[in-house]
Amino acid sequence: MVCNRNLWTSNVLGMATRCLVVGAGAAILAASTIALVTPKPVLASPAFTAQTKLPCTRCHTAPAGGADKLTDFGKAFKANGNKLKQ
């Protein structure tokens, strides 16, 4: 009878360990997928500030940038290949 009990305990612990490993793997996979798929905001490039000597808010409505939030000047700058008209 002792032999049967040890065998049962061993099976239960083995199944529990497998469930924990599979669950942890699934959680890591889900977190990685979310991190990779989540869109990142577009930010203003400091290179354009250095190039034009203008503040970011000259082209962007928000100081952090974002291509969908351009001022009229920013839209014209973008349409001209990111160059100032001379």
C-alpha positions in Angstrom: 0.0 0.0 0.0 2.9 2.4 0.7 4.2 1.7 -2.7 0.9 2.7 -4.4 0.7 5.9 -2.3 4.2 7.0 -3.3 3.4 6.3 -7.0 0.2 8.4 -6.7 2.0 11.3 -5.0 4.8 11.2 -7.7 2.2 11.4 -10.5 0.3 14.3 -8.9 3.5 16.2 -8.4 4.7 15.5 -11.9 1.4 16.7 -13.4 1.4 19.9 -11.2 5.0 20.6 -12.3 4.0 20.2 -16.0 1.0 22.5 -15.6 3.1 25.2 -13.9 5.8 25.0 -16.7 3.2 25.1 -19.5 1.3 27.9 -17.8 4.5 30.0 -17.3 5.5 29.4 -20.9 2.1 30.5 -22.1 2.2 33.6 -19.9 5.7 34.5 -21.3 4.5 34.0 -24.8 1.4 36.2 -24.3 3.4 39.0 -22.7 6.0 38.9 -25.5 3.4 39.0 -28.2 1.6 42.0 -26.6 4.9 43.8 -26.2 5.8 43.3 -29.9 2.4 44.0 -31.4 1.5 47.1 -29.4 2.0 50.1 -31.6 4.5 52.7 -30.5 3.8 56.4 -30.7 5.7 58.4 -33.3 7.9 61.1 -31.8 9.4 64.2 -33.3 13.0 63.7 -34.5 15.6 66.0 -32.9 17.5 65.8 -36.2 14.9 68.1 -37.9 15.2 70.5 -35.0 19.0 70.6 -35.6 18.5 70.9 -39.4 15.8 73.7 -39.3 16.7 75.5 -36.1 13.0 75.5 -35.3 11.2 74.2 -32.2 9.3 70.9 -32.5 6.0 72.7 -31.9 6.5 74.6 -35.2 5.6 71.4 -37.0 3.8 69.4 -34.3 0.8 70.3 -32.3 2.1 68.3 -29.3 5.7 68.8 -28.1 6.3 65.0 -28.1 5.5 64.9 -31.9 3.3 62.5 -33.8 2.8 62.5 -37.5 -1.0 62.6 -37.3 -0.9 65.9 -35.3 1.0 68.2 -37.6 0.4 71.9 -38.0 -0.1 73.4 -41.4 3.6 74.3 -41.5 4.4 70.7 -40.5 2.2 69.3 -43.3 3.9 71.6 -45.9 7.4 70.5 -44.5 6.5 66.8 -44.8 5.0 67.3 -48.3 8.3 69.0 -49.4 10.4 65.9 -48.4 11.1 67.2 -44.9 13.0 70.2 -46.2 12.3 73.9 -45.8 11.2 75.8 -48.9 13.8 78.4 -50.0 
